[in-house]
């Protein structure tokens, strides 16, 4: 069976500012993030 195993690295948001709303409904944001040395293990398998 084909299988891929990946690490999804963690991060924490130190600051989050919502700057405004776009015409498409999304928001402009400004963020300060820090990566951390924890992770989730993601395994993707092909179903035959």
C-alpha positions in Angstrom: 0.0 0.0 0.0 1.4 3.5 -0.9 1.7 5.6 2.2 3.1 9.1 3.0 4.0 10.2 6.5 4.5 13.9 7.3 5.0 16.1 10.3 2.5 19.0 10.7 4.7 21.4 12.7 3.1 23.4 15.4 2.9 27.2 15.8 1.5 29.7 18.2 0.0 33.1 17.3 1.5 35.8 19.5 -0.5 38.6 17.9 -3.4 38.8 15.5 -4.9 42.1 14.2 -7.9 42.2 11.8 -7.1 45.1 9.5 -10.3 45.2 7.4 -12.7 43.3 5.2 -12.2 42.7 1.5 -14.9 42.9 -1.1 -14.8 39.1 -1.4 -15.7 38.6 2.3 -12.2 37.7 3.5 -10.3 39.8 6.0 -6.9 41.3 5.8 -4.9 40.3 8.9 -1.5 41.0 10.4 0.0 38.1 12.5 3.1 37.4 14.5 3.6 33.6 14.8 6.3 31.5 16.4 7.1 27.9 15.4 7.4 25.4 18.2 9.1 22.0 18.3 5.9 19.9 18.6 4.0 18.4 15.7 1.2 16.1 14.7 2.0 13.1 12.5 -0.1 12.9 9.3 -0.3 9.6 7.4 -1.9 9.5 4.0 -2.7 6.2 2.4 -4.0 5.3 -1.0 -7.1 3.1 -0.8 -7.2 0.4 -3.5 
